[in-house]
Amino acid sequence: MGKYYYLVAGLPKLALEDNKLSYTVADFKEDIYPALTVADKKLVSLFFLQYDNANVLKLLKDKEAAIDGRGVFSAEELNEYILRLKEGDRIENSMFPAYLSTFISEYFTNPVEENFLLENRLAALYYAYAMECKNKFVSSWFAFNLTVNNILVALAARKYKMELSSVIVGDTEVCEALRTSNARDFGLNGEVDCMEQLMKISEISELVEREKKIDQLRWNWMEEATFFDYFTIERLFVFLLQLDMVERWMVLDKEKGNLLFRNIIATLKDEVQIPAEFKK
């Protein structure tokens, strides 16, 4: 792993409350990503793969669909890969992560009409792949984020008397507890440090306030986990994650935010669809 004294020293200071940015995720991908070592590029690509996930879901429906340019792969690369897998080609030494190959191959072998099931399966594969990376912080971040998302979804599902097993993403011990436990805290209060905090957050009725509390929890976790990392790839990874959060809040004003999150809850209740956190 490289040391990035110049890059880190030149980064702007971010706060979740920022309403103006001089830098964007797209800028990071264009300016900083190319300057990383090969190993660190692979690590940071775990963040950008969230856009490829969304792009693959679009292109499976329509190969002419407009895609998010922040992904690792171009539309041409993805479409060619999808076509080869559809035709049953055995692709060795692929530049694509193995979980995408698994997902696309499964799609053509066992196509599913309900889009939320596709997103659910892809999210589970993506998180499992990311959590296997050898960088302790990055692996822990994905594990933490998966846990937070699943707990919040489980609490919402329980509130609306939904079948929990259909909305939990992944196959971890926490996932199993969420699917099977009838305890108020799913038996996780001693296993998940922020369990009580998440339960309190889930009770906040104002939806934008609740989402901001969740992001602040994530923000604080990142800062604590990398407190002693100064000029490392971990610090750059945290900057990228925080930049993504700030960007999202800048385009999400309170009125639009309330409408968006109420729609998410309604969809979760009526159609058993996973929330937006797992669509990244």
Secondary structure as UniProt FT lines:
FT   HELIX           5..9
FT   TURN            16..17
FT   HELIX           25..31
FT   HELIX           33..35
FT   HELIX           38..61
FT   TURN            63..64
FT   TURN            69..70
FT   HELIX           75..86
FT   TURN            87..88
FT   HELIX           98..109
FT   HELIX           115..131
FT   HELIX           136..159
FT   TURN            160..161
FT   HELIX           164..166
FT   HELIX           173..180
FT   TURN            184..187
FT   TURN            189..191
FT   TURN            193..194
FT   HELIX           195..202
FT   HELIX           207..225
FT   TURN            226..228
FT   HELIX           233..250
FT   HELIX           254..271
FT   HELIX           276..279
//
